[in-house]
Amino acid sequence: MSSDATVTPVTGGFWEDTGKRGIASWIFSTDHKRIGLLYLYSVLGFFLVGVFLGVLIRLELMAPGPTIMTAKTYNAVFTVHGVVMIFLFIIPGIPASFGNLVMPIQIGARDVAFPRLNLLSWWLYAIGAVIVLTSLFTGGGAPDTGWTFYVPFSARTGTNVSLAVFGVFVLGFSSILTGVNFVTTIHRLRAEGMNWGRLPLFVWSLYATAWVQILATPIVAITLLMVIAERTLGVGLFDPSRGGDPVMYQHLFWIYSHPAVYIMILPAMGVISEVIPVFSRKPIFGYKMIAVSSVAIAAAGSVVWGHHMFTSGMSDTAVMVFSFLTFVVAIPSAIKVFNWVSTLYRGSISLEAPMLFALSFILLFSIGGLSGLILGAAATDIHVHDTHFVVGHFHYVMFGGTGFAFFAAAHYWLPKFYGRRYKEKPAIVAWALMFVGFNVMYFTMQVLGMKGMPRRYFDYLPEFARLNFVATVGSWILVTGLIIMLVNLWRGLLKGEPFEGNPWGGASLEWITATPPPTENFEEDPVVTHGPYDFKRAGEP
């Protein structure tokens, strides 16, 4: 691609005129691919907002004492950063965007089971996002409670917690509708011959995730309504000064929010299970165990919430049970890592951008998972609870895991839907900067936590100054890589070289359709006769 190439609009397939013009052809479309792209544009926009706020946090912590903001502003910034990244980016990021784009095609369906409900879910996401953003500039201003909205502070603060909490409540309904749609689609709309043993592993991960969305999200929705009732009606549910129990809030919040971690990470694991075999030119190792482990993670991950509360005063028996269950949930995750690495063994590995992000996922997620076992053991958790070690661990799993898998999916699937591809060298440079910057930033945070630096503090002791400066430099490297990656993707997908046929060599159904896919995905309904990972080695006929 020449550097002075002109922008060429994408044509063909689902991009063609649908009878409506302009933005109406998108925001009122029931085509799952257009809805997937609506989600993609939305979550990327909020991701950039969250990154900007994260950079502000690191600039404030670059040196002891006030740097660029006051303590009250700092509390608001890290709260909004958490709310935006968790509820507006990570949770809907892969399932709502790439799930909508790819899943119906992978199972041979023409659309999802409930297209209008699918559109409603995006509208609820957009409305919830607007409500959350409105809360930042109305009432008492941006909430300052942290993204967990812990009581009694969230019941007493004068900031606009009620509106922010209501926005998250609306976002929860969007998540539930997506889950209902995906479960029904996977059960009812599979192509002829597409039995459960032939489902792509990305579909398996979305299936397990959808059940968590359906079963766990209503709990946090009810809990957040109870917070609003406590603030507006003075009902004593959680505030101890009114006879409430703040520990009950923590139980109700984490009964949802720990399974929500698997809403975030399971689709990411599905992406990695798609990318690794394609760029290794080998069938996935242990297909059945990876599929079963997705369901096992969703099930076991729903009963381990108590490890967030070891310092809250729960009984020794409860601590022992939750600690044991936390170690149990690590087993199916370890199975996936073992199978991915086994797939690489003696493969014809091609180190292109999707593969580099996928390999980074394996390393970073493993670091995050192993550091999670430190938090799952009650004895060590007591020492590092509410320190920067928790911040580092969480970001290794969520950003190093889900974030890098999101970027792997973007480099792997988006050329298929745009019909053009990005430049490979800038993509690799961007990956290298992101990988280095990420580890410099978040591994340093884990070291700070082991040394005793608490999280969510506006200021800190001088002994932590040097490592905080190193972490801030890491954030600059990471953001530089992010900017290069996003610019390269944007330029490539708009005016890059044509992406035709099946250059990756994928064996699942999305690679047999036209590029970009037609409105109803297939000219004729496909008949599936083999699994999605029946690869031949490179060079074989």
C-alpha positions in Angstrom: 0.0 0.0 0.0 1.4 3.4 -1.0 1.5 6.1 1.7 -0.4 8.5 -0.4 -3.3 6.1 -1.2 -6.7 7.7 -1.2 -9.6 6.5 1.1 -11.7 4.0 -0.8 -15.1 3.2 0.8 -15.8 -0.4 1.6 -18.4 -1.9 -0.8 -20.1 -5.2 -1.2 -21.7 -7.5 1.2 -23.5 -6.1 4.2 -22.0 -2.6 3.5 -24.4 -2.1 0.6 -27.4 0.2 0.8 -30.2 -1.4 2.9 -32.9 1.0 2.0 -32.1 3.5 4.8 -29.5 6.3 4.4 -26.8 7.6 6.6 -26.6 6.8 10.3 -30.2 5.5 10.2 -29.0 2.5 8.2 -26.8 1.6 11.1 -28.6 2.5 14.4 -31.9 0.9 13.2 -30.3 -2.1 11.4 -31.0 -5.6 12.7 -28.1 -7.1 10.8 -25.9 -8.8 13.4 -22.8 -7.6 11.6 -23.8 -3.9 11.7 -24.8 -4.2 15.3 -21.4 -5.9 16.1 -19.6 -2.9 14.5 -21.8 -0.5 16.4 -20.7 -2.2 19.6 -17.1 -2.2 18.3 -17.0 1.6 17.6 -18.7 2.3 21.0 -16.5 0.2 23.1 -13.3 1.5 21.4 -14.5 5.1 22.0 -15.0 4.4 25.7 -11.7 2.5 25.8 -9.9 5.6 24.7 -11.7 7.6 27.4 -10.6 5.0 30.0 -7.0 5.1 28.7 -6.9 8.9 29.0 -8.2 8.8 32.6 -5.7 6.0 33.4 -2.8 8.2 32.0 -4.0 11.0 34.3 -3.9 8.6 37.3 -0.4 7.6 36.5 0.7 11.3 36.0 -0.7 12.1 39.4 1.2 9.2 41.0 4.4 10.0 39.1 5.8 11.8 42.2 4.7 12.2 45.9 2.3 15.0 46.7 -0.1 16.8 44.4 1.0 16.7 40.8 -1.8 17.5 38.4 -5.0 17.2 40.5 -6.5 17.4 44.0 -7.4 14.5 46.1 -11.1 14.8 45.4 -10.6 14.9 41.7 -8.3 11.9 41.9 -11.0 9.9 43.6 -13.5 10.8 40.9 -11.0 10.1 38.1 -10.1 6.5 39.3 -13.8 5.8 39.9 -14.8 6.9 36.4 -11.8 5.1 34.9 -13.0 1.9 36.6 -16.7 2.3 35.6 -15.8 3.1 32.0 -13.3 0.3 31.5 -15.3 -2.4 33.3 -18.9 -1.7 32.3 -18.4 0.1 29.0 -15.3 -1.7 27.5 -14.2 -5.0 29.0 -17.6 -6.7 29.7 -19.2 -5.9 26.3 -15.9 -5.7 24.4 -15.5 -9.2 22.9 -18.9 -10.9 23.3 -21.0 -8.0 22.1 -18.8 -6.8 19.3 -16.9 -9.8 17.9 -19.5 -12.2 19.2 -22.1 -10.4 17.1 -19.8 -10.1 14.1 -18.5 -13.7 14.0 -20.6 -16.2 16.1 -23.7 -16.5 13.8 -21.4 -17.0 10.7 -19.3 -19.6 12.6 -22.4 -21.7 13.3 -23.8 -21.3 9.8 -26.8 -19.0 10.8 -28.1 -16.1 8.8 -28.5 -13.9 11.9 -29.1 -14.2 15.6 -32.3 -15.7 17.0 -33.8 -12.3 17.9 -32.5 -9.6 15.7 -34.7 -6.8 17.1 -33.7 -7.8 20.7 -30.1 -7.6 19.5 -30.6 -4.0 18.3 -32.4 -3.2 21.6 -29.4 -4.5 23.5 -27.2 -2.0 21.7 -29.7 0.8 22.4 -29.7 -0.1 26.1 -25.9 -0.1 26.1 -25.9 3.4 24.4 -28.6 4.7 26.8 -26.8 3.3 29.9 -23.5 4.9 28.7 -25.2 8.3 28.3 -26.7 8.0 31.8 -23.3 7.2 33.3 -21.7 10.1 31.4 -24.5 12.4 32.5 -23.8 11.5 36.1 -20.3 13.0 35.8 -21.6 16.5 35.2 -24.8 16.7 37.2 -25.9 16.5 40.8 -22.9 16.5 43.0 -20.6 15.6 40.2 -18.6 12.5 39.3 -19.0 9.6 41.8 -15.9 9.1 44.0 -16.6 5.7 45.5 -14.5 3.5 43.3 -16.2 1.3 40.6 -17.4 -1.1 43.3 -19.7 1.5 44.9 -19.0 0.2 48.4 -21.4 1.3 51.2 -21.6 3.0 53.5 -19.7 5.6 51.6 -21.8 5.3 48.4 -24.9 5.8 50.6 -23.6 9.0 52.1 -21.4 10.7 49.6 -22.8 13.9 48.0 -21.6 13.0 44.5 -24.0 11.7 41.9 -23.8 8.1 42.7 -27.5 7.3 42.2 -27.5 8.3 38.5 -24.2 6.4 37.8 -25.6 3.3 39.5 -28.8 3.5 37.5 -26.7 3.8 34.3 -24.9 0.6 35.3 -28.3 -1.0 36.0 -29.4 -0.2 32.4 -26.1 -1.6 31.1 -26.9 -4.8 32.9 -30.1 -5.3 30.9 -28.1 -4.9 27.7 -25.8 -7.7 28.9 -28.7 -10.0 29.8 -30.4 -9.5 26.4 -27.1 -10.4 24.7 -26.8 -13.5 26.8 -30.4 -14.6 26.0 -29.9 -14.0 22.3 -26.6 -16.0 22.1 -27.9 -19.0 24.1 -31.0 -19.3 21.9 -29.0 -18.7 18.7 -26.4 -21.4 19.6 -29.2 -23.9 20.5 -31.6 -23.3 17.7 -29.8 -21.9 14.6 -26.8 -24.2 14.1 -26.3 -25.3 10.5 -27.0 -28.9 9.4 -24.2 -31.1 10.7 -23.0 -28.5 13.2 -23.3 -30.6 16.3 -21.9 -29.7 19.7 -18.7 -31.5 18.9 -18.1 -29.3 15.9 -18.8 -25.9 17.4 -15.8 -23.5 17.2 -14.2 -22.9 20.6 -15.0 -19.2 20.3 -18.7 -20.2 20.2 -18.3 -22.5 23.2 -16.7 -19.6 25.2 -19.6 -17.3 24.2 -22.1 -20.0 25.2 -20.6 -20.4 28.7 -20.4 -16.6 29.0 -24.0 -16.1 28.0 -25.2 -18.3 30.9 -23.2 -16.2 33.4 -24.7 -13.0 31.9 -28.2 -14.4 32.3 -27.9 -15.9 35.8 -25.5 -13.5 37.5 -26.4 -10.0 36.2 -29.8 -9.7 37.8 -28.2 -10.0 41.2 -26.1 -6.9 40.8 -29.0 -5.1 39.1 -31.2 -5.7 42.3 -28.2 -4.7 44.5 -27.7 -1.4 42.7 -31.4 -0.6 43.0 -31.1 -1.2 46.7 -28.3 1.4 46.9 -30.5 3.9 45.1 -33.3 3.1 47.5 -31.0 3.6 50.5 -29.8 7.0 49.1 -33.3 8.3 48.1 -35.7 6.7 50.6 -33.4 6.3 53.6 -34.0 2.6 53.8 -31.5 0.9 56.1 -30.2 -2.0 54.0 -26.5 -1.6 53.9 -25.7 1.5 56.0 -24.8 0.4 59.6 -26.0 3.7 61.0 -29.5 2.8 59.8 -29.3 -0.8 60.9 -28.0 -2.1 57.6 -25.1 -4.5 56.9 -22.3 -3.3 54.6 -20.8 -6.8 54.4 -24.1 -8.0 52.8 -23.5 -5.5 50.1 -20.1 -6.9 49.5 -21.5 -10.4 49.2 -24.2 -9.3 46.8 -21.8 -7.2 44.7 -19.2 -9.9 44.3 -21.7 -12.7 43.7 -22.1 -11.0 40.4 -18.8 -9.2 39.9 -16.5 -12.3 40.3 -18.5 -14.2 37.7 -18.3 -11.0 35.6 -14.6 -11.5 35.5 -15.4 -14.6 33.5 -17.8 -12.7 31.3 -14.7 -10.6 30.5 -12.1 -13.4 30.2 -14.0 -16.4 28.7 -14.6 -14.8 25.3 -10.9 -13.8 25.3 -10.0 -17.4 25.8 -12.2 -18.3 22.9 -10.4 -15.8 20.7 -7.1 -17.4 21.6 -8.4 -20.8 20.8 -9.3 -19.6 17.3 -6.0 -17.8 16.6 -3.5 -20.3 18.0 -4.4 -23.3 15.7 -4.7 -21.1 12.6 -1.2 -19.6 12.9 0.3 -22.9 14.1 -1.3 -24.8 11.1 -2.3 -27.5 13.5 -5.6 -28.8 14.9 -6.2 -27.5 18.4 -4.9 -29.9 21.0 -7.6 -31.3 23.3 -10.7 -29.8 21.7 -13.1 -31.5 24.1 -11.2 -30.4 27.2 -11.0 -26.8 26.1 -14.8 -26.8 25.4 -15.6 -28.5 28.8 -13.2 -26.2 30.6 -15.1 -23.1 29.4 -18.3 -24.4 31.0 -16.3 -25.5 34.1 -14.8 -22.0 34.5 -18.2 -20.4 34.2 -19.7 -22.8 36.8 -16.8 -22.8 39.3 -16.1 -19.1 38.9 -19.6 -18.4 40.1 -19.0 -19.8 43.6 -15.6 -18.2 44.6 -16.7 -14.6 45.2 -15.8 -14.7 48.9 -12.0 -14.4 48.3 -12.6 -10.7 47.8 -13.7 -10.5 51.4 -11.1 -12.3 53.5 -10.4 -9.2 55.5 -14.1 -8.4 56.2 -14.4 -10.7 59.2 -16.0 -13.9 57.7 -15.7 -17.2 59.6 -12.6 -19.3 59.3 -14.7 -22.1 57.7 -15.9 -19.7 55.0 -12.4 -18.5 54.4 -11.1 -22.0 54.0 -14.0 -23.0 51.6 -13.6 -19.9 49.4 -9.8 -20.3 49.3 -10.2 -23.9 48.2 -12.7 -23.1 45.5 -10.4 -20.3 44.2 -7.6 -22.8 43.7 -10.1 -25.3 42.1 -11.2 -22.7 39.4 -7.5 -22.4 38.4 -7.6 -26.0 37.1 -9.7 -25.5 34.0 -7.8 -22.3 33.2 -4.5 -24.2 33.5 -6.0 -26.9 31.1 -6.5 -24.2 28.5 -3.0 -22.9 28.8 -1.6 -26.4 28.6 -3.6 -27.1 25.5 -2.7 -23.9 23.7 1.0 -24.5 24.4 0.6 -28.1 23.2 -1.0 -26.9 20.0 2.2 -24.8 19.4 4.4 -27.8 19.7 5.9 -28.8 16.3 3.5 -26.4 14.6 4.3 -24.4 11.5 4.1 -21.1 13.5 3.6 -17.8 11.7 4.3 -14.8 13.9 1.9 -12.3 12.4 0.1 -9.7 14.5 -2.9 -11.8 15.7 -0.5 -14.5 16.8 1.8 -12.1 18.7 -1.1 -10.7 20.6 -2.3 -14.3 21.3 1.1 -15.4 22.6 1.2 -12.3 24.8 -2.1 -13.3 26.2 -0.9 -16.7 27.3 2.1 -15.2 29.2 0.3 -12.2 30.7 -2.8 -14.2 31.7 -0.6 -16.8 33.3 1.2 -14.1 35.3 -2.2 -12.7 36.3 -3.6 -16.1 37.2 -0.6 -17.1 39.3 -0.7 -13.8 41.2 -4.4 -14.4 41.7 -3.5 -17.5 43.7 -1.6 -15.3 46.1 -4.8 -13.4 46.6 -6.8 -16.6 46.8 -4.7 -17.9 49.8 -6.0 -16.3 52.9 -2.6 -16.0 54.6 -0.9 -14.0 51.8 -4.1 -12.1 50.9 -4.1 -10.5 54.4 -0.7 -8.9 53.6 -1.4 -7.7 50.0 -5.2 -6.9 50.2 -6.0 -3.4 49.0 -2.5 -2.8 47.9 -1.1 -2.0 44.4 -0.5 -5.8 44.1 -4.2 -6.2 43.5 -4.2 -3.4 40.9 -1.3 -5.2 39.1 -3.0 -8.6 39.3 -6.3 -7.3 38.0 -4.8 -5.5 35.0 -2.7 -8.6 34.1 -5.9 -10.6 33.8 -8.2 -7.9 32.4 -5.9 -5.8 30.2 -3.1 -8.3 29.6 -5.7 -11.0 29.1 -9.0 -9.6 27.7 -7.4 -6.4 26.2 -4.7 -8.3 24.3 -7.2 -10.9 23.1 -9.5 -8.0 21.9 -6.6 -6.7 19.8 -5.8 -10.2 18.5 -9.4 -10.5 17.4 -9.3 -7.1 15.8 -6.3 -8.0 13.7 -7.6 -11.4 12.9 -11.3 -10.8 12.0 -11.7 -7.1 11.1 -10.0 -7.4 7.6 -12.6 -10.1 6.8 -15.4 -7.6 7.4 -13.8 -4.5 5.9 -12.2 -6.3 2.9 -8.9 -4.6 3.5 -6.0 -5.2 5.8 -3.5 -3.2 7.9 0.3 -2.9 7.4 2.1 -5.8 9.2 5.3 -4.0 10.3 3.6 -1.1 12.2 1.3 -3.7 13.8 4.3 -5.6 15.1 6.0 -2.4 16.3 2.8 -1.5 18.2 2.6 -4.9 19.8 6.2 -4.8 21.0 5.7 -1.3 22.5 2.5 -2.4 24.2 4.0 -5.6 25.6 7.0 -3.8 27.0 5.1 -0.9 28.3 2.4 -3.1 29.9 5.0 -5.2 31.9 7.0 -2.2 32.9 3.8 -0.5 34.3 1.9 -3.3 35.9 4.7 -5.6 37.1 6.1 -2.6 38.9 2.7 -2.1 40.5 2.8 -5.6 41.8 6.3 -4.9 43.3 4.9 -1.8 44.9 2.1 -3.8 46.4 4.5 -6.3 47.9 6.3 -3.4 49.5 3.1 -2.2 51.1 1.8 0.7 48.9 -2.0 0.9 49.3 -4.2 1.3 46.2 -6.6 4.2 45.7 -4.4 6.6 47.6 -3.8 10.1 46.3 -0.4 10.4 47.9 2.3 8.0 49.2 5.5 7.8 51.1 8.8 8.9 49.5 10.1 5.3 49.6 7.6 4.4 46.8 8.6 7.3 44.5 11.2 5.6 42.3 9.0 2.6 41.4 5.9 4.9 40.8 8.0 6.9 38.3 9.0 3.7 36.5 5.4 2.6 36.3 4.4 6.0 34.8 7.1 5.7 32.2 5.7 2.3 31.4 2.3 3.9 30.8 3.8 6.2 28.2 5.4 3.3 26.3 2.1 1.4 26.4 0.0 4.4 25.2 2.5 5.0 22.3 2.0 1.4 21.2 -1.8 1.8 21.5 -1.8 4.9 19.3 0.4 3.2 16.6 -1.9 0.1 16.6 -5.2 2.0 16.4 -3.9 4.4 13.6 -2.5 1.5 11.7 -5.8 -0.4 12.0 -7.9 2.6 11.0 -5.7 3.5 8.0 -5.5 -0.2 6.9 -9.2 -1.0 7.1 -10.1 2.1 5.2 -7.5 2.1 2.4 -5.3 -0.9 2.9 -4.5 -3.6 0.5 -7.5 -5.8 -0.5 -8.1 -8.7 1.9 -9.4 -11.5 -0.4 -10.1 -15.2 0.0 -8.7 -16.9 3.1 -5.1 -15.6 3.6 -5.0 -16.7 7.2 -5.9 -20.2 6.2 -8.8 -20.5 8.7 -11.0 -23.6 8.6 -14.2 -22.3 10.3 -17.2 -21.1 8.4 -16.6 -17.4 8.5 -13.7 -18.0 6.0 -15.8 -19.6 3.3 -18.1 -16.6 2.9 -17.5 -13.7 0.6 -15.4 -10.8 1.9 -17.1 -8.7 3.2 -19.8 -11.2 4.1 -23.2 -10.8 2.4 -26.2 -9.5 4.4 -27.5 -12.9 5.3 -24.0 -14.4 5.5 -24.3 -17.3 3.0 -25.7 -17.7 -0.5 -26.8 -21.2 0.4 -27.2 -22.7 3.8 -23.9 -24.5 4.6 -23.8 -28.2 5.5 -21.0 -29.0 8.0 -19.2 -32.3 7.6 -16.1 -31.8 9.8 -14.8 -29.8 12.8 -13.5 -26.2 12.6 -9.8 -27.1 13.2 -9.1 -29.7 10.5 -5.9 -28.1 9.3 -3.2 -29.5 7.0 0.4 -28.7 7.7 1.9 -25.9 5.6 3.1 -27.2 2.3 0.7 -30.1 2.2 -1.9 -30.3 -0.6 
